[in-house]
Amino acid sequence: MIIFDANRIGKKIAAARKAKNMTQNDLADQLGVSYQAVSNWERGQSVPDIDKYADLSQILDLSLDDLLNTADAAHKVTIVQDDTAKVDADTLKDFAPVMKPAQVDEKADDVDLSPDYLKDIAPFLSDEALFKQLMKHRDAPSFLQQVVAVAPFLADDDLNKIVEKYVLPNFPGNSQVLSKLLPFMDERVANEVLTAHWADPDFDRKARHKFYPFVDPAALQALLAKHPDEVNAIVDAAPFLDDEAIAYYFKTWAADPDLAPSLSKLAPFAPSSAVADHVRHLIKTGADRNEWHAFLPFLDDDDLLSLGKSM
């Protein structure tokens, strides 16, 4: 159940305010908030912070159980606001969206959050509190899956520490885990891993391909330059290379009868000028129409028009 449903809470507040014949300004003044805050609540754009619910209930004669659509809501609001009271994981999960970050950290410190709860509460914890909670489970078989689940909310340094200590020692055995962490990792670490394991027989084409969007293009081009015979790797990396690099490979392959059949795989990413030069060469040497016609969709309007005039 979603307790803090902004649309439902907003409608409840608006209905109770109107029943009291109060304007949004009237309610805002009594709550010590801005008129815009009340307006946002009633339009479902946001919900009140935890410290406003008791006052809302009193001012509007509105039951908190009704407002939050849950039994014992008044009690839960009280204990969440009480710095000395402990809350269970369910209550913390439900109320974290309206609590101050320091409140969430303090309450979480007294709770052993299971992986499912930690995933839901992670967006509301500070970097330090999230890392502390996560590391409580570092010996669990599912630890790396937990890391994946909360990776978007981990600080860069904390994620790097986990990757270096718990992922890389068993790489590429757990390359699937690392591939899920790549969008949140430091580019430097991704560069180093790809470089170190490029030639590893257990680090296959599919696994390498997952790194390409997340490494520095210059580092990727440097790796490919060391392995010019790996046609599939160059094709896979093509969307992530700059025009100069793609133009180089396109022209080099065009001049090599063994590589020329693979040109069509590079054409979608090659500069139009490089493709146009190749088409002109094919026409000039009397190549079959179907051979050069297949490259026309990859020319821009100017090169296509220029090619038409030269024919």
C-alpha angles and dihedrals in degrees: 000000000000106000097182099054101163096206095049094044091046092053091048092051093046093049093047092046092051091047087057090049090238128146121226087252091054092053092043092053093051092048095044094238134115125272087242090059092056090044091052092050093051093047091051093245093124142350130237120267116256093260092063101058099079090050092046090053093050098042095046098033085236122154112235089214088059095041094050095032094229137103119253091017093146091055093047092050089052096051093043089056093044108093092204098048122094121224130204122242093257093055092046091050091051098044102035093092091064099037127095112256092246090053092052091049092049095048093043091054089068095047130074099222115208117219093264093052094043091055091055096043097042095092090060100046126090118248091256095048093047093050091048092051093046094050090056085075098044092117095050118107089234095051096113091048087053089051090053091050095055099030094110089062100043121103113250094245093049093050091047090052091052093046093050095046104035108021111034097051088066097038132162087019090073097034090133090062092048092049089059091051096048096090089060101037130100109268089228092062092048090051092051094048094048092048095046096048102034094110096038107123090216091056098077133190094267093051093048092048091062090062097055099084091051105046129082108272090225091055090048092050091049090054093049090049088060091052105039092156093062096096095171092053091052092048091049092048096045096098089057100046125092123250094258093056094045092047089052093052092043094054093042093051092044089060094049116076091205094053100035093087089064094055092095088065091056097041097083090060101035123101111266091238092059091049091047092052089053093050091050090051092051092050092046092052092048098250119174113276093239090057096060098027090069090066097055096089089064096058122096120233096264095051092044091051092046091050091050092053092051094053 
